[in-house]
């Protein structure tokens, strides 16, 4: 495998990679669970289980009633997500550094595309990203590679070793590997035993500062 060097493009996951959305996601998911007669999840359970797009996850959870659960989830989420949205420490500065370096950036998330773009606009971050791709913007959602490839199109960039996909979960690493780019883990929490056995990151950073420091060391 070729060594990792400074990328021409970096595609980011959104939730819990750049922003902290867990309070809203957890509460909205529990609202749907309770409305359909299920026990609510603990915060730890939500963090462990919420990975797929809502459609895929709710088909598994609720079967033919998944659309009913979806509507409860989105009603709760839309009422709360912007006021509860929190930027993770150092991420705004990190994006500024990357933009100044001329690195193409995009977002690929399993959040609904309209809600995702609303959050990006609310933070005033639209200028950072060439593409903002959500779960409903392609036929298949992450970890399928289509959203990743779509996010590169505005920059006329081909997937390869000069592209990083940066996220906080095993599904992000799976998406990167499926898409033929470098999988990069960005989160403070260390990997749990077995968490990345199947889809492993090639690089791991705990914060935006050491992420940017590595890019400086990697050179142009």
Secondary structure, 3 states (H helix, E strand, C coil): CCCCCCCCEEEECCECCCEECHHHHHHHHHHHHHHCCCCCCCHHHHHHHCCCCHHHHHHHHHHHHHHHHHHHHHHHHHHHHHHHCEECCCHHHHHHHHHHCCCEEEEECCCCHHHHHHHHHHHCCHHHCCEEECCCCCCCCCCCCHHHHHHHHCCCCCCCCCEEEEECCHHHHHHHHHHCCEEEEECCCCCCCCCCCCCCCCEEECCHHHHHHHHHHHCC
